Amino acid sequence: RQLERRYPNVPWDREVFHTAIYACRRGKEDPDKVWQSALYLMQQMQRKHRIKLTSKTYAAVLEVFTGTGKIPIVRSIVRQWRSSRGASRTGREGSKDEYEDRIYAAALNACAKVGDYCQATEFLQEMSTEPNLRHCTALLRAFATAGRDQLVSLALDSMTRKNETPILLEVPGCQDPLYLPRIDPDLVALNIVISTAVKAGRYDDARHLFDRIKRGDFVDPTSCNDITAKLLSPDHRFGSIPPNNVTYAHAIQVCQRSDQPDLNRVNLLLELAKDDRVEPTNFMFGSAIWTAQRCGNLDRCLELYEEMEMAGCPPNDVTMNGILSALCDSGDRARALAMFDHIKSQRFQITAVTFKRLVALIESDKNSSTGEKKEYLMHILNRMDENERQAKIGSSVFSTLMYLHGSTGDLDEALNISNRIVGYMDAPCLRALLYSYATCPENRWFEAVELLHTSDIIEGSPGPGLIDQIALSHVLLACSKADKFDEGLSLLQLYGIPTNKLPASAPSLSVVAMNALIASSGRCGCPDISLALLNEMHSRFGIRPDSRSYRSAVVACNQAQHRRNCRFCDGRDYSDDEAAVSGLEWWEICLALLLRMKEEGLTPDVQTYSSVISACEAAGQWQRALSVLQTIIDEDKSGEKSLSLNLYCWNAAISACEKGGAWVEALDLYERMLEAESFMPNIVTMNSLLESLDNNGQREHAQSKYDEGLKLGIISPWKWTKNIDGEPIQALDLHRFSAAMTRAAIRNILDGWLDETNSMGGGLTADLVIITGKGLNSVSTPVLQEITREVLLEYGIEPQLDKTNSGRMIVGIGDLLECFGKKSWR
């Protein structure tokens, strides 16, 4: 352009333009600018200078396009060249052209660059002359780039057939089969075939081809004339292609990547390389070291490293990572960390795979505490360079450290670790950080939610706009722990992905998170949502509910049934607004869930059974409660399941009998409890039992069972406290007693004091202090105070309310002595 501006009237000839096009071919700037310049020059020749384009021109331009991959433009130029020379599109009748070899070689190399083997096949079929080795090698490279390893092998077989019978190659996507001439491949072509077989995992084929090279089955046409090539046999290897270090590197790599790594063959190949005077490379040693690593031979890894140094071959990242991986696999933490320090001191890079092995070694060390593991990982983190602190490389170090801090509830330290990541977090790091939020003792769920809302762009997420489901599970746990089930439910609706819509390798929602959300909904008084979540686990998310899922739902329904029996609870009226689902009562849903569990092959635990019994008790369904209890007893006796009934099951059953007026069954259950060896009745048991007896007019039975409870140590009514002067006194503590037990307790004490055989007034020396409580949970007047007053009046005693403590009643010593003296009650 400068020459044109300076000499506008000079007619440039064809050679000037050819020189300029050749200069474009050697250009190292922007590739698009290079081919555009060459195309511009070709157009200027025609349009401005009226210079006829020759085959040399087309060849020069096409050679510029070799590395661009611009196949449509290449195809257009080839067609323009064919049209200019009057050749047929498909036949081989056109006049011969000395530049045809170069033109098609450049076009085929452009196809090889992008793996367009269909266009490469079409170019070969268009050629008027027989393709040579250069063209066939480009075709092999096109097959290899496209990953068509079978076509590579078939093309090589067609080229190296032993007879002259042509082999037609069927190429997918091409209408006509391809004919390849019989031609001896050179080392470049053979290396392409071996490399393609290795990448495709066809290690036996690659090894077989390498053995053929060693035997001399292939002849290099550039070193032997036609006559020598035809007469050459494996027994006369003069002129055969000698393997070079690239060939040996590929062969050793085959042994490394084989399903059963062949270390013996690698050792043999290294010896053969010495015999052939092939200078070893770090690629050869690297593959050999990794083969020894896969075989678990640490000693051989270290020997190869020493041989590498003795051969003057500088180690690289691959070899150092192989040695460190071998040390990690050996379980020697101390030596592995020492090698890690050596590698970092030499400024080598550690790969993501090696970091995973090193972290796994530290995690599996049973002799190290959690604190020591944190120290080892922090040491590794402090020595990682900026590139290694990217999540795509050092993710295992960051995520494991955050998980360790999360396991001890140290969220702030986990946040400090996350701040050292260079660039964005990936999915494992996000999971670890959100796990720390889930285990944090503080309620910082809102921070976890905010972090989750920005996590759809991380590496490893299921897809654009999609959230990693394990990360979502941790946030659901954090929200459930804080009883923010509504927030968790919104997140589930926004980001929950059904299993059938997830990529094959993507993890699904955690059953633990769903269980926590079910439990949280129940605790917050929304059992209908708990049931909906239980059903959606399988129908929507493809997660099979476990026994804990059902237990959480049963507990939620049990709590709902108890709330329905209360007029007011936590300031809300549950009598009308919490109707059960589908017209059923909550206790019926509990029984239905228990049956569904068993149908799905799940074993209910004791807590599930006790919740079902409790729901039946709250609804007054004592027959149902006894039936469930008997089911547990029968299963324990049969030995089919080991459930070990707990106290809550018995107490709930007795309470159900009390509400249903079944005092005989309640008494029977109590007697069976006494026969059990694993536990004893407690004050809750006695309260329910005595209420059942007292409500059904069984006063003598109630008094008898109370006296029995005293002897067995189940009931301890006396409590040490202080009077108004600060002096220690014993008081009758009734604030945990039911109305029936309060009556029995006062009668037991007064009857003991007023016993006819006791001439000293029962040893009375001070006022009787009775702790009734202030009746804060009573609807109107304190219930226990009224009952206490009522019983004492039976004995002619008028108690007084303690002026300093409204939860106490006092019977003066004088009133007691007067009552003892009269004994008028008999």
C-alpha positions in Angstrom: 0.0 0.0 0.0 2.9 2.4 0.7 4.4 1.5 -2.7 1.1 2.1 -4.4 0.7 5.5 -2.7 4.3 6.5 -3.7 4.3 5.1 -7.2 0.6 5.2 -8.3 1.3 4.7 -12.0 3.6 1.8 -11.8 2.1 -1.4 -13.1 2.9 -4.1 -10.5 3.5 -7.6 -11.9 2.4 -11.0 -10.5 5.6 -11.7 -8.6 5.3 -8.6 -6.4 1.8 -9.8 -5.3 3.1 -13.3 -4.7 5.8 -12.0 -2.5 3.3 -10.0 -0.5 1.0 -13.0 -0.1 4.0 -15.1 1.0 4.7 -12.4 3.6 1.1 -12.8 4.9 1.7 -16.5 5.3 4.6 -15.7 7.7 2.6 -13.1 9.7 2.4 -13.6 13.5 -0.3 -11.0 14.3 -4.0 -11.4 14.4 -4.9 -14.5 12.3 -8.1 -12.9 10.9 -6.1 -9.9 9.8 -3.5 -12.2 8.1 -6.0 -14.1 5.9 -8.0 -11.0 5.2 -4.8 -9.3 3.9 -4.0 -12.2 1.6 -7.6 -12.3 0.2 -7.4 -8.5 -0.3 -4.2 -8.9 -2.3 -5.7 -11.6 -4.5 -8.7 -9.4 -5.2 -6.5 -6.4 -6.0 -4.6 -8.4 -8.6 -7.8 -9.0 -10.5 -9.8 -5.9 -10.0 -7.2 -3.1 -10.0 -4.2 -4.4 -11.8 -6.0 -6.8 -14.2 -3.4 -9.6 -13.4 -4.6 -13.1 -14.2 -4.5 -15.4 -11.2 -2.4 -18.6 -11.7 -2.2 -21.8 -9.8 0.8 -20.5 -7.9 -1.3 -17.5 -6.7 -4.1 -19.8 -5.5 -1.6 -22.1 -3.8 0.0 -19.1 -2.0 -3.3 -17.8 -0.7 -4.6 -21.2 0.4 -1.4 -21.8 2.4 -2.2 -18.7 4.3 -5.6 -20.2 5.2 -4.1 -23.5 6.5 -4.3 -22.6 10.2 -7.5 -20.5 10.1 -10.2 -23.1 9.8 -12.2 -20.9 7.4 -13.5 -23.9 5.4 -16.2 -22.1 3.4 -13.7 -19.5 2.1 -11.1 -22.3 1.4 -13.8 -24.3 -0.5 -14.7 -21.1 -2.5 -11.1 -20.5 -3.5 -10.6 -24.1 -4.6 -13.7 -24.0 -6.7 -12.6 -20.7 -8.2 -9.2 -22.3 -9.1 -10.9 -25.3 -10.6 -13.2 -23.1 -12.6 -10.2 -21.0 -13.9 -8.4 -24.1 -15.2 -11.5 -25.7 -16.7 -11.4 -28.9 -14.7 -14.4 -31.1 -13.9 -15.8 -31.0 -10.3 -15.7 -34.7 -9.8 -13.6 -36.3 -12.5 -9.9 -36.6 -12.8 -9.8 -35.6 -16.6 -8.6 -32.1 -16.2 -5.1 -31.0 -17.3 -2.3 -31.7 -14.9 -1.1 -28.9 -12.7 2.2 -28.8 -10.9 0.6 -26.7 -8.1 -2.3 -29.0 -7.6 -0.4 -30.9 -4.9 0.2 -27.7 -2.9 -3.3 -26.4 -3.4 -5.0 -29.6 -2.1 -2.5 -30.1 0.6 -3.2 -26.6 1.9 -7.0 -27.1 1.7 -6.7 -30.5 3.4 -4.6 -29.0 6.2 -7.3 -26.4 6.7 -9.9 -29.1 7.1 -7.6 -31.0 9.5 -7.3 -27.9 11.7 -11.1 -28.0 12.5 -11.7 -31.8 12.0 -13.9 -31.3 8.8 -13.3 -34.7 7.4 -16.3 -34.6 5.1 -14.9 -31.6 3.2 -11.4 -33.2 3.3 -12.9 -36.4 1.7 -14.6 -34.2 -1.0 -11.3 -32.5 -1.8 -9.5 -35.9 -2.2 -12.3 -37.1 -4.5 -11.9 -33.9 -6.7 -8.2 -34.3 -7.2 -7.2 -35.1 -10.8 -4.0 -36.9 -9.6 -3.6 -39.6 -7.1 -3.2 -38.4 -3.5 0.2 -38.6 -2.0 1.4 -39.1 1.6 1.0 -35.4 2.3 -2.7 -35.5 1.4 -3.3 -38.7 3.3 -1.6 -37.5 6.4 -3.9 -34.4 6.4 -6.9 -36.7 6.1 -5.7 -38.7 9.1 -5.3 -35.5 11.1 -8.8 -34.4 10.1 -10.2 -37.8 11.4 -8.2 -37.5 14.6 -9.3 -33.9 15.3 -12.9 -35.0 14.9 -12.3 -37.9 17.3 -13.1 -40.5 14.7 -10.5 -43.0 15.8 -12.1 -45.9 13.9 -11.8 -43.9 10.6 -8.1 -43.2 11.4 -7.4 -47.0 11.8 -9.4 -47.9 8.6 -7.6 -45.2 6.6 -4.2 -46.5 7.8 -5.2 -50.1 6.9 -6.3 -48.9 3.4 -2.9 -47.1 2.9 -0.8 -50.1 4.1 -2.7 -52.9 2.5 -0.4 -55.7 1.2 -1.9 -56.1 -2.2 -3.0 -53.8 -4.9 -6.7 -54.5 -4.5 -8.3 -51.1 -3.6 -10.1 -50.7 -0.3 -13.0 -48.2 -0.4 -13.4 -46.3 2.8 -17.0 -45.5 3.8 -17.0 -42.0 5.4 -20.1 -41.0 7.4 -21.7 -38.0 5.9 -20.2 -38.5 2.4 -22.2 -39.9 -0.5 -19.4 -41.8 -2.3 -16.8 -44.1 -0.7 -13.2 -42.8 -0.7 -10.3 -44.5 -2.5 -6.9 -44.1 -0.9 -3.8 -45.3 -2.7 -1.4 -47.8 -1.3 1.3 -45.7 0.3 3.8 -46.2 3.1 3.2 -43.8 6.0 5.9 -41.8 7.6 6.6 -41.2 11.3 4.3 -38.2 11.4 1.3 -40.2 10.1 2.0 -43.1 12.5 2.3 -40.8 15.5 -1.1 -39.4 14.6 -2.6 -42.9 14.6 -1.0 -43.9 17.9 -2.0 -40.6 19.6 -5.6 -41.0 18.4 -5.8 -44.6 19.6 -4.5 -43.5 23.0 -7.0 -40.7 23.4 -9.8 -43.0 22.5 -8.7 -45.5 25.1 -7.8 -48.2 22.6 -4.5 -49.0 24.2 -4.1 -52.5 22.8 -4.4 -51.1 19.2 -1.8 -48.4 20.0 0.5 -51.0 21.5 0.2 -53.3 18.5 1.0 -50.5 16.1 4.0 -49.5 18.1 5.2 -53.1 18.0 4.8 -53.1 14.2 7.0 -49.9 14.0 9.6 -51.7 16.1 9.5 -54.7 13.8 10.0 -52.5 10.7 6.6 -53.2 9.1 6.5 -49.6 7.8 9.0 -48.0 5.4 9.8 -44.3 5.2 9.4 -43.4 1.5 11.7 -40.3 1.9 14.7 -42.5 2.8 14.2 -45.5 0.5 13.7 -45.7 -3.2 10.7 -47.6 -4.6 12.6 -50.8 -5.4 14.2 -51.0 -1.9 10.8 -50.3 -0.3 9.1 -53.2 -2.2 11.9 -55.7 -1.3 12.2 -54.7 2.3 11.0 -57.2 4.9 11.0 -57.4 8.8 14.1 -59.5 8.7 16.0 -56.8 6.8 15.3 -53.6 8.8 17.7 -51.4 6.9 15.8 -48.4 5.9 12.9 -49.0 8.3 11.5 -46.1 10.3 13.3 -45.8 13.6 11.1 -44.8 16.6 11.9 -41.4 18.0 11.3 -39.9 21.5 7.8 -38.9 20.5 7.0 -42.5 19.5 8.4 -43.8 22.7 6.5 -41.2 24.7 3.3 -42.3 23.1 4.0 -45.9 23.7 4.8 -45.4 27.4 1.7 -43.3 27.7 -0.3 -46.3 26.3 1.1 -48.4 29.1 0.2 -45.7 31.6 -3.4 -45.3 30.5 -4.2 -48.9 30.0 -6.8 -50.5 32.3 -4.0 -52.5 33.8 -0.9 -50.3 33.8 2.1 -52.2 32.5 5.2 -51.1 34.4 7.3 -54.0 33.1 6.7 -52.9 29.6 7.5 -49.3 30.4 10.9 -50.4 31.9 11.5 -52.4 28.7 10.6 -49.4 26.5 13.1 -47.2 28.4 15.8 -49.8 27.8 14.9 -50.1 24.1 15.1 -46.3 23.9 18.6 -46.5 25.2 19.5 -49.2 22.7 18.1 -47.0 19.8 20.1 -44.0 21.2 16.9 -42.0 21.6 17.5 -39.1 23.9 15.0 -39.3 26.8 12.6 -36.5 27.4 10.6 -35.4 30.4 7.5 -36.6 28.6 8.9 -40.1 28.6 9.9 -40.0 32.2 6.7 -38.3 33.2 4.5 -41.1 31.7 6.8 -43.7 33.2 6.5 -42.1 36.7 2.8 -42.0 36.4 2.7 -45.6 35.3 4.6 -46.6 38.5 2.2 -44.4 40.5 -0.8 -46.3 39.1 0.9 -49.6 39.9 1.5 -48.4 43.5 5.3 -48.7 43.1 6.7 -45.8 45.1 10.3 -47.1 45.0 10.2 -47.2 41.2 8.8 -43.7 41.0 11.7 -42.4 43.1 14.2 -44.4 41.0 12.9 -42.9 37.8 13.2 -39.5 39.3 16.9 -40.2 40.1 17.4 -41.5 36.5 15.8 -38.4 35.1 18.3 -36.2 37.0 21.3 -38.4 36.0 20.2 -38.2 32.4 20.2 -34.4 32.6 16.5 -34.2 31.9 15.0 -31.4 33.9 11.8 -32.4 35.7 8.5 -30.6 34.9 5.2 -30.2 36.5 4.0 -33.6 35.3 6.8 -35.6 36.8 6.7 -33.8 40.2 3.0 -34.2 40.4 3.4 -37.9 39.7 5.9 -38.4 42.5 3.8 -36.4 45.0 0.7 -38.5 44.0 2.7 -41.7 44.6 3.7 -40.5 48.1 0.1 -39.6 48.8 -1.1 -43.1 47.7 1.5 -44.7 50.0 -0.1 -43.0 53.0 3.1 -41.4 54.2 1.8 -37.9 55.2 5.1 -36.6 56.5 7.0 -37.5 53.3 4.2 -36.2 51.1 4.2 -32.8 52.9 8.0 -32.7 52.6 7.8 -33.4 48.9 5.1 -30.7 48.6 7.4 -28.2 50.2 10.2 -29.2 47.9 8.0 -28.8 44.8 6.9 -25.4 45.9 10.5 -24.3 46.6 11.3 -25.3 43.0 8.3 -23.3 41.8 6.5 -26.1 40.1 2.7 -26.1 39.8 0.5 -28.6 41.6 -2.5 -29.9 39.6 -6.1 -30.1 40.9 -5.9 -33.9 40.9 -2.7 -34.0 43.0 -4.3 -31.5 45.5 -7.2 -33.9 45.9 -4.9 -36.8 46.6 -2.9 -34.7 49.2 -6.1 -33.5 50.9 -7.5 -37.1 50.9 -4.3 -38.3 52.6 -4.7 -35.7 55.4 -8.4 -36.3 55.8 -7.9 -40.1 56.2 -5.2 -39.7 58.8 -6.7 -41.3 61.8 -3.8 -40.3 64.1 -4.4 -36.6 63.5 -6.9 -34.5 65.3 -9.2 -32.0 63.6 -7.0 -29.2 64.8 -3.9 -30.9 63.3 -5.6 -31.4 60.0 -6.5 -27.8 59.9 -2.8 -26.9 60.5 -1.6 -29.2 57.7 -4.1 -27.7 55.2 -3.4 -24.2 56.3 0.3 -24.9 55.6 -0.6 -26.1 52.1 -2.8 -23.0 51.5 -0.1 -20.6 52.6 2.3 -22.1 50.1 -0.1 -22.1 47.2 0.6 -19.4 44.6 -2.0 -17.2 43.0 -2.7 -19.5 40.2 -3.2 -22.5 42.5 -5.6 -20.5 44.7 -8.1 -20.5 41.9 -11.1 -22.7 42.7 -10.5 -24.8 39.5 -7.2 -26.0 40.9 -7.2 -25.6 44.7 -10.8 -26.3 45.3 -10.2 -29.4 47.4 -8.0 -27.5 49.8 -10.4 -24.6 50.3 -13.6 -26.8 50.5 -12.0 -29.3 53.0 -10.8 -26.5 55.2 -14.2 -24.8 55.2 -15.9 -28.1 56.0 -13.5 -28.7 59.0 -14.2 -25.2 60.4 -17.9 -25.8 59.7 -17.8 -29.1 61.7 -16.7 -27.1 64.7 -19.2 -24.3 64.1 -16.5 -21.7 63.3 -18.2 -19.8 60.5 -15.9 -16.8 60.6 -12.8 -18.9 59.9 -14.6 -20.5 57.0 -15.4 -17.1 55.6 -11.7 -16.1 56.0 -10.7 -19.2 54.0 -13.3 -18.4 51.3 -11.9 -14.8 51.0 -8.5 -16.2 49.9 -9.9 -17.8 46.8 -8.7 -16.1 43.6 -11.7 -15.4 41.4 -15.0 -17.1 41.8 -15.9 -20.1 44.0 -16.9 -23.4 42.4 -19.6 -25.7 43.6 -17.6 -27.7 46.2 -16.4 -24.4 47.8 -19.9 -23.0 47.9 -21.2 -26.2 49.4 -18.5 -26.1 52.1 -19.2 -22.5 53.0 -23.0 -22.9 53.2 -22.4 -26.1 55.3 -20.6 -23.8 57.7 -23.7 -21.6 57.8 -25.9 -24.6 58.5 -23.8 -25.7 61.4 -23.1 -22.2 62.8 -24.6 -21.9 66.4 -25.7 -18.4 65.5 -28.8 -17.7 63.4 -27.1 -16.3 60.3 -29.4 -17.9 57.8 -30.1 -14.6 56.0 -26.4 -14.4 55.0 -26.6 -18.0 53.6 -29.7 -17.0 51.6 -28.0 -14.0 50.1 -25.0 -16.0 49.1 -27.2 -18.7 47.5 -29.0 -16.1 45.4 -25.7 -15.3 43.6 -24.5 -18.8 43.1 -26.0 -19.7 39.7 -22.9 -18.6 37.8 -20.3 -20.7 39.7 -18.4 -23.4 38.0 -20.0 -26.8 38.6 -23.6 -25.5 38.8 -26.2 -27.7 37.0 -26.5 -25.0 34.3 -27.1 -21.3 33.6 -29.5 -19.9 36.1 -29.6 -23.2 38.0 -28.5 -23.6 41.6 -26.3 -26.4 43.0 -28.7 -28.7 44.9 -26.3 -29.6 47.7 -25.7 -25.9 48.3 -29.4 -25.4 48.3 -29.7 -28.3 50.8 -27.3 -26.6 53.2 -29.3 -23.3 53.1 -32.5 -25.2 53.7 -30.9 -26.7 56.8 -29.8 -23.2 58.0 -33.3 -21.8 57.5 -34.9 -24.8 59.2 -32.6 -24.6 62.2 -33.8 -21.0 62.7 -37.4 -22.1 62.2 -37.6 -19.9 59.0 -39.4 -22.6 57.1 -41.3 -20.1 55.0 -38.0 -18.7 53.7 -36.8 -22.3 53.1 -40.0 -23.1 51.3 -39.6 -20.1 49.0 -36.0 -21.2 48.1 -37.2 -24.7 47.4 -39.9 -23.4 45.0 -37.4 -21.1 43.3 -34.3 -23.4 43.0 -35.4 -26.9 43.6 -34.7 -29.0 40.5 -36.5 -32.4 39.9 -34.1 -35.3 39.5 -35.2 -36.0 35.9 -34.2 -32.5 34.9 -30.8 -32.6 36.4 -27.7 -33.4 34.4 -26.6 -37.0 34.9 -23.6 -36.2 37.1 -25.3 -33.4 39.1 -26.2 -34.2 42.8 -29.8 -33.9 43.9 -31.4 -32.4 46.9 -30.4 -33.9 50.3 -33.0 -36.0 52.1 -31.6 -34.5 55.3 -32.5 -31.0 54.2 -36.0 -32.0 53.3 -36.4 -33.7 56.6 -35.3 -30.6 58.4 -37.8 -28.5 56.4 -40.6 -30.9 57.3 -39.7 -30.8 61.0 -39.4 -27.0 60.9 -42.9 -26.6 59.3 -44.3 -28.8 62.0 -42.7 -26.8 64.8 -44.1 -23.6 63.4 -47.6 -25.0 63.4 -48.0 -25.9 59.7 -48.4 -29.7 59.6 -50.2 -29.4 56.2 -47.0 -28.1 54.7 -45.1 -30.9 56.3 -47.3 -33.4 54.6 -47.1 -31.6 51.3 -43.3 -31.7 51.5 -43.3 -35.3 52.4 -45.4 -36.1 49.3 -43.3 -33.9 47.0 -40.0 -35.5 48.0 -40.7 -38.4 45.7 -43.3 -37.1 43.3 -41.4 -33.9 42.4 -37.8 -34.3 43.4 -37.4 -38.0 43.1 -36.1 -38.4 46.6 -37.2 -41.5 48.6 -38.4 -40.5 52.1 -36.6 -42.3 54.9 -37.8 -43.1 58.4 -36.8 -39.7 59.7 -39.0 -38.0 57.0 -42.0 -39.9 58.2 -41.1 -39.3 61.9 -40.9 -35.6 61.4 -44.3 -35.6 59.6 -45.9 -37.7 62.4 -44.5 -35.4 65.1 -46.0 -32.4 63.2 -49.4 -34.1 63.1 -49.2 -35.1 66.7 -48.4 -31.5 67.7 -51.4 -30.3 65.6 -53.7 -32.8 67.3 -52.6 -31.5 70.7 -53.1 -27.9 69.6 -56.7 -28.7 68.4 -57.5 -29.7 72.0 -56.5 -26.2 73.3 -58.7 -23.2 72.9 -55.8 -20.9 72.9 -52.1 -21.7 72.4 -49.4 -19.1 71.8 -52.1 -16.4 71.4 -53.8 -18.3 68.5 -57.2 -19.9 68.3 -56.7 -23.4 66.9 -60.2 -24.7 67.4 -61.6 -23.7 64.0 -58.8 -22.6 61.7 -56.7 -25.7 61.7 -58.9 -28.3 60.2 -57.2 -31.6 59.2 -56.6 -32.5 55.6 -59.3 -34.1 53.6 -61.8 -34.2 56.5 -59.5 -36.5 58.6 -58.4 -35.8 62.1 -54.7 -35.4 62.7 -54.5 -38.6 64.8 -56.0 -40.5 61.8 -53.2 -39.0 59.6 -50.6 -40.2 62.1 -52.0 -43.7 61.8 -52.1 -43.5 58.0 -48.4 -42.3 57.9 -47.4 -45.2 60.2 -49.1 -47.7 57.9 -47.5 -46.1 54.8 -44.1 -46.3 56.4 -44.4 -50.1 56.8 -45.8 -50.5 53.3 -42.7 -48.8 51.9 -40.4 -51.2 53.9 -39.3 -48.6 56.5 -39.0 -49.4 60.2 -40.7 -46.9 62.5 -38.6 -46.0 65.5 -39.8 -45.5 69.1 -40.2 -41.8 68.7 -42.5 -42.3 65.7 -44.6 -44.8 67.7 -44.7 -42.6 70.8 -45.9 -39.6 68.6 -48.7 -41.8 67.1 -49.8 -42.9 70.6 -49.6 -39.4 71.8 -51.8 -38.2 69.0 -54.4 -40.9 69.8 -54.1 -39.9 73.4 -54.8 -36.2 72.6 -57.9 -37.2 70.6 -59.1 -39.6 73.4 -58.7 -42.6 71.1 -57.5 -44.9 73.9 -58.3 -48.1 72.0 -56.1 -47.0 69.1 -53.3 -46.0 71.5 -53.4 -49.4 73.1 -53.4 -51.1 69.7 -50.2 -49.3 68.6 -48.6 -50.0 72.0 -49.4 -53.7 71.7 -48.0 -53.7 68.2 -44.6 -52.5 69.6 -44.7 -55.1 72.3 -45.5 -57.9 69.9 -42.7 -56.9 67.6 -40.3 -56.8 70.5 -41.4 -60.3 71.6 -41.2 -61.8 68.1 -37.6 -60.5 67.7 -38.4 -59.2 64.2 -37.4 -55.6 65.3 -35.6 -54.2 68.3 -37.5 -51.2 69.3 -37.1 -51.0 73.1 -40.3 -49.3 74.3 -39.6 -46.0 76.0 -41.4 -44.3 78.9 -43.2 -41.8 76.5 -45.1 -44.6 74.8 -46.4 -46.0 78.1 -47.3 -42.6 79.5 -49.1 -41.6 76.3 -51.1 -44.8 76.4 -52.0 -44.4 80.1 -53.0 -40.8 79.4 -55.2 -42.0 76.5 -56.9 -44.4 78.9 -57.4 -41.6 81.4 -59.1 -39.4 78.7 -61.2 -42.3 77.6 -62.3 -43.3 81.1 -60.6 -46.7 80.8 -59.3 -46.9 84.3 -58.9 -50.7 84.3 -56.7 -50.6 81.2 -54.7 -47.7 82.7 -54.1 -49.7 85.9 -53.1 -52.8 83.8 -50.6 -50.7 81.9 -49.1 -49.4 85.1 -48.7 -52.9 86.5 -47.0 -54.0 83.2 -44.6 -51.1 83.5 -43.6 -52.2 87.0 -42.8 -55.7 85.5 -40.5 -54.1 82.9 -36.8 -54.1 83.8 -35.7 -51.3 81.4 -37.4 -48.3 83.1 -39.7 -47.3 86.0 -42.9 -45.2 85.9 -42.3 -41.5 86.6 -44.4 -38.6 88.0 -46.1 -38.2 84.6 -47.2 -41.8 84.8 -48.6 -41.4 88.3 -50.4 -38.2 87.4 -52.2 -39.9 84.5 -53.0 -43.0 86.5 -54.3 -41.2 89.5 -56.4 -38.9 87.3 -57.9 -42.0 85.6 -58.8 -43.7 88.9 -60.0 -40.5 90.6 -62.2 -39.4 87.7 -63.9 -42.8 87.7 -64.6 -42.8 91.5 -61.8 -45.2 92.4 -60.5 -43.0 95.4 -59.2 -46.0 97.4 -57.3 -47.3 94.4 -55.9 -43.9 93.7 -54.7 -43.5 97.3 -53.2 -46.9 97.3 -51.2 -46.3 94.1 -50.0 -43.0 95.5 -48.7 -44.7 98.6 -47.1 -47.4 96.5 -45.4 -44.7 94.4 -43.9 -43.2 97.6 -42.5 -46.5 98.7 -41.0 -47.2 95.2 -39.4 -43.7 95.1 -41.4 -42.7 92.1 -42.9 -39.7 94.0 -40.9 -37.4 96.2 -43.3 -34.6 97.4 -41.0 -33.0 100.0 -38.7 -30.2 99.0 -36.2 -28.2 101.0 -36.8 -24.4 100.8 -36.5 -21.3 103.0 -39.1 -19.4 105.1 -39.4 -15.7 105.4 -36.6 -15.5 107.9 -34.2 -17.4 105.5 -34.3 -20.6 107.6 -34.3 -24.0 105.8 -37.6 -25.8 106.0 -39.3 -28.8 104.3 -42.3 -28.0 102.2 -44.9 -30.1 100.4 -44.2 -29.4 96.7 -47.4 -30.0 94.6 -46.8 -27.7 91.7 -46.1 -30.6 89.3 -49.0 -32.7 90.7 -52.3 -33.3 89.0 -55.6 -32.6 90.9 -55.9 -36.3 91.8 -52.3 -36.6 93.0 -52.7 -33.4 95.0 -55.7 -34.9 96.9 -53.8 -38.2 97.4 -50.7 -36.4 98.7 -52.5 -34.2 101.3 -54.6 -37.1 102.5 -51.4 -39.3 102.8 -49.7 -36.7 105.0 -52.7 -35.9 107.2 -53.7 -39.5 107.6 -50.2 -40.2 108.7 -50.2 -37.5 111.3 -53.6 -38.2 112.6 -52.9 -41.9 113.0 -54.6 -43.3 116.2 -51.3 -45.0 117.1 -49.5 -41.7 117.1 -50.0 -40.1 120.5 -47.6 -37.2 119.8 -49.5 -35.6 116.9 -47.3 -37.1 114.2 -44.3 -35.2 115.6 -45.6 -31.9 114.5 -43.3 -29.1 115.4 -43.8 -26.3 112.8 -46.3 -24.9 110.3 -47.1 -27.1 107.2 -45.9 -25.2 104.0 -47.6 -26.4 100.8 -46.2 -25.2 97.4 -49.1 -25.1 94.9 -47.7 -22.7 92.4 -49.3 -19.4 91.3 -51.7 -21.0 88.8 -50.4 -19.1 85.8 -51.6 -21.7 83.4 -55.1 -21.9 85.1 -58.0 -20.4 83.2 -59.4 -18.5 86.3 -58.4 -19.1 89.9 -55.3 -21.3 90.6 -56.6 -24.9 90.3 -54.2 -26.6 92.8 -54.9 -24.0 95.5 -58.6 -24.6 95.3 -58.2 -28.4 95.4 -55.7 -28.1 98.4 -58.2 -25.9 100.2 -61.0 -28.3 99.5 -59.1 -31.4 100.8 -57.9 -29.5 104.0 -61.4 -28.4 104.7 -62.4 -32.1 104.8 -60.2 -32.3 107.9 -61.6 -29.1 109.4 -58.5 -27.1 108.6 -58.5 -23.7 106.9 -55.2 -23.0 105.1 -53.9 -19.4 104.7 -52.2 -18.0 101.6 -48.6 -16.9 102.1 -48.6 -13.1 101.9 -44.9 -13.1 100.8 -45.4 -15.8 98.1 -48.8 -16.3 96.4 -47.7 -19.7 95.2 -47.6 -21.1 98.8 -50.3 -22.1 101.3 -49.6 -22.4 105.0 -51.3 -24.5 107.6 -50.5 -23.3 111.1 -49.1 -25.7 113.7 -51.9 -24.7 116.1 -54.6 -25.8 113.6 -52.8 -29.0 113.0 -52.5 -29.8 116.8 -56.1 -28.9 117.3 -57.2 -31.3 114.5 -55.0 -34.0 116.0 -56.5 -33.5 119.4 -60.1 -33.7 118.2 -59.7 -36.5 115.7 -63.2 -35.6 114.9 -62.9 -36.8 111.3 -63.0 -40.4 112.3 
